[in-house]
Amino acid sequence: MGFPYQKPQGNHQNPTLIPNLYAPVASSGVITLTSPAGVISENPLTASSGHAVLSGTITTGDIITLKITNPVMGKAPVDVTYTVLATDTLASIGYALMAAVNGNSTLQRFGFSAEFDSVNDSLYINQASGVGNFSTLADSVSGSATEVLTWTQMSGGSGPVTPVENFVFSRGPTIRSYWFGVPVPVDYATLTALVTQGQPVR
C-alpha cells in the first residue's frame, strides 16, 4: 500500500505522512488535509493493556525477569528483574515488578506503564496507544522457579499513532519513525496492520 505525502521542505529528506483517517482531496495540484486536531478528537487514544496473575510459592533468591517486546523498541525484549526476598509475598513481588517497569527509562519513553491489583494478585502492563497491541509479554524465573506468572497478552488499544509529524522511509522493508522524538524502526507489516485496524498514522 502507498502513503500520500507532502513535498518536504528544507533538506527534502523527510516526507510528511498525511493522516489516513480520511482520504485526502486533491484538486489542481493542491491536497486538502483533515485537521490533525480533528483526527485526534474523533479517534481518542485508548490504552493497550495486558496482565499477569501471580501464583505459586515464595523462594528466596529466585530472580523474576519480565520481558516486554514491541516492534517500535526493536527486536530484542526490554527486560526488568526482581530478586525475591525472604520477607516477600505475592503482593510485594507484584508491587516490586510494577516499580521496575515504571522505573525503566526505555519503557517510559515508549509509553509503557504498570499497575498492580493486590486483590487479584494481577500485574497490569499498559501502553498509551494501539501500538501496545503488538507487544508480547513474557517472563522467566531462575533458581527454584516456584513463582508463576500467567499472562494475558495486550489488546484493546486504539486511536491515532502520532510519534511526531514525519516518517523517514528506507529502501528496505523498514520504516524509520520519530517516535516520541527518538528515531526507531517500525517494520512495514506493523505499520500496515495499524492502518488496517483503522488507526490513523501521521
C-alpha positions as MATLAB code, in Angstrom:
seq = 'MGFPYQKPQGNHQNPTLIPNLYAPVASSGVITLTSPAGVISENPLTASSGHAVLSGTITTGDIITLKITNPVMGKAPVDVTYTVLATDTLASIGYALMAAVNGNSTLQRFGFSAEFDSVNDSLYINQASGVGNFSTLADSVSGSATEVLTWTQMSGGSGPVTPVENFVFSRGPTIRSYWFGVPVPVDYATLTALVTQGQPVR';
ca = [
       0.000    0.000    0.000;
       1.175    3.515   -0.597;
       1.102    6.633    1.519;
       0.432   10.127    0.199;
       2.882   12.720    1.372;
       3.512   16.414    1.172;
       6.605   17.625   -0.592;
       9.162   18.064    2.207;
      10.676   21.432    2.892;
      14.267   22.317    3.733;
      16.573   19.360    3.158;
      13.869   17.395    1.233;
      14.624   14.209    3.181;
      11.621   13.843    5.497;
       8.295   13.280    3.701;
       5.317   14.143    5.872;
       2.606   11.499    6.085;
      -0.943   12.679    5.643;
      -3.374   11.466    8.354;
      -5.090    8.481    6.764;
      -8.378    8.638    8.679;
      -9.962   10.325    5.671;
      -8.961   10.248    2.030;
      -7.200   13.468    1.108;
      -8.865   15.658   -1.518;
      -6.629   16.672   -4.417;
      -7.604   19.452   -6.800;
      -5.395   21.425   -9.182;
      -2.291   20.008   -7.532;
      -3.403   21.053   -4.037;
      -4.000   18.391   -1.377;
      -6.557   19.299    1.281;
      -5.880   17.562    4.588;
      -8.077   16.768    7.557;
      -7.022   18.742   10.613;
      -4.763   16.627   12.864;
      -6.730   18.008   15.811;
      -9.908   16.660   14.223;
      -8.314   13.244   13.671;
      -7.355   13.031   17.344;
     -10.663   14.347   18.716;
     -12.671   11.862   16.634;
     -10.348    8.969   17.486;
      -9.319    9.329   21.140;
      -6.434    7.239   22.381;
      -7.334    4.067   24.251;
      -4.507    2.318   26.052;
      -3.494   -1.247   25.273;
      -3.417   -3.467   28.333;
      -2.315   -6.959   29.329;
      -1.717   -8.606   32.670;
      -0.123  -11.445   34.582;
      -1.694  -13.277   37.524;
       0.945  -14.138   40.137;
       0.722  -17.517   41.867;
       2.933  -20.247   43.322;
       5.125  -20.088   46.391;
       7.914  -17.786   47.503;
      11.545  -18.924   47.254;
      14.253  -16.575   48.478;
      16.787  -15.722   45.803;
      14.631  -16.554   42.787;
      15.095  -13.953   40.065;
      11.980  -12.955   38.130;
      12.564  -11.313   34.748;
       9.769   -9.629   32.821;
      10.299   -9.470   29.061;
       8.382   -6.862   27.041;
       8.776   -6.953   23.268;
       7.312   -4.462   20.802;
       8.383   -3.664   17.210;
       8.893    0.031   17.945;
      11.531   -0.883   20.554;
      13.500   -3.133   18.216;
      13.700   -6.917   18.008;
      15.121   -7.616   21.469;
      12.839   -7.590   24.518;
      13.220   -4.962   27.220;
      13.874   -6.819   30.488;
      13.206   -5.783   34.075;
      14.159   -8.016   37.000;
      13.435   -8.551   40.676;
      15.171  -10.846   43.190;
      12.791  -12.460   45.678;
      13.401  -11.733   49.364;
      12.639  -13.959   52.358;
      10.028  -11.467   53.556;
       8.218  -11.274   50.209;
       4.618  -12.154   49.452;
       2.984  -12.401   46.038;
       1.703   -8.869   46.553;
       5.097   -7.409   47.456;
       6.636   -9.113   44.415;
       3.883   -7.654   42.242;
       4.486   -4.151   43.548;
       8.241   -4.559   43.055;
       7.749   -5.642   39.439;
       5.379   -2.704   38.912;
       8.058   -0.332   40.209;
      10.675   -1.957   37.959;
       8.520   -1.422   34.851;
       7.643    2.150   35.778;
      11.281    2.926   36.539;
      12.658    1.654   33.223;
      13.614    4.591   31.016;
      13.130    2.709   27.728;
       9.628    1.567   28.631;
       8.800    5.081   29.833;
       9.949    6.551   26.521;
       7.629    4.267   24.570;
       4.608    4.940   26.750;
       4.543    1.770   28.866;
       3.441    1.738   32.492;
       2.400   -0.836   35.100;
      -0.171   -1.166   37.871;
      -0.710   -3.885   40.474;
      -4.045   -5.191   41.726;
      -3.342   -6.729   45.144;
      -6.873   -8.155   45.458;
      -6.338  -10.421   42.453;
      -2.512  -10.552   42.540;
      -2.508   -9.213   38.984;
       0.218   -7.096   37.382;
      -1.125   -4.900   34.555;
       1.087   -3.632   31.729;
      -0.320   -0.680   29.760;
       0.794    1.277   26.714;
      -0.695    4.604   25.776;
      -1.958    3.728   22.263;
      -2.730    0.912   19.868;
       0.980    0.250   19.385;
       0.801   -1.832   22.562;
      -1.438   -4.344   20.758;
       1.735   -5.572   19.070;
       3.540   -6.228   22.346;
       4.489   -9.659   23.647;
       4.595  -10.110   27.422;
       6.654  -12.965   28.881;
       8.810  -13.845   31.871;
      11.494  -16.176   33.080;
      12.224  -17.266   36.657;
      15.639  -18.569   37.686;
      16.541  -20.551   40.788;
      13.831  -22.792   42.209;
      11.303  -21.022   39.954;
       8.381  -21.561   42.294;
       6.781  -18.219   41.394;
       4.402  -18.395   38.427;
       3.117  -15.611   36.160;
       0.170  -16.476   33.910;
      -0.126  -13.928   31.094;
      -2.984  -12.423   29.151;
      -1.445  -10.603   26.190;
      -2.023   -6.929   25.449;
      -5.040   -5.777   23.453;
      -7.696   -3.064   23.297;
      -5.536   -0.152   22.200;
      -6.792    2.228   19.551;
      -6.560    5.780   18.316;
      -4.122    7.781   16.207;
      -0.498    6.752   16.151;
       1.257   10.092   16.439;
       5.015    9.703   17.025;
       5.694   13.159   15.529;
       4.904   14.644   12.154;
       7.440   12.788    9.991;
       8.423    9.299    8.914;
      11.673    8.656    7.061;
      11.429    5.820    4.551;
      14.251    3.409    3.769;
      14.670    1.303    0.635;
      14.138   -1.944    2.541;
      11.059   -3.238    4.380;
      11.739   -0.958    7.337;
      10.306    2.492    8.010;
      12.177    4.711   10.406;
       9.841    6.684   12.621;
      10.489    9.556   15.003;
       8.693    8.006   17.964;
       8.453   10.310   20.963;
      11.271   12.327   19.429;
      13.630    9.349   19.021;
      14.155    7.656   15.635;
      13.276    3.957   15.820;
      12.456    1.339   13.144;
       8.845    0.325   12.511;
       8.561   -2.609   10.125;
       6.190   -2.267    7.195;
       3.958   -5.148    8.318;
       3.332   -3.488   11.669;
       2.581   -0.134   10.103;
       0.152   -1.620    7.581;
      -1.529   -3.656   10.330;
      -2.066   -0.491   12.342;
      -3.619    1.181    9.323;
      -5.793   -1.880    8.654;
      -7.109   -1.603   12.217;
      -8.253    1.897   11.344;
      -5.618    3.634   13.423;
      -4.621    6.814   11.554;
      -0.918    7.379   11.264;
       0.542   10.812   10.813;
];
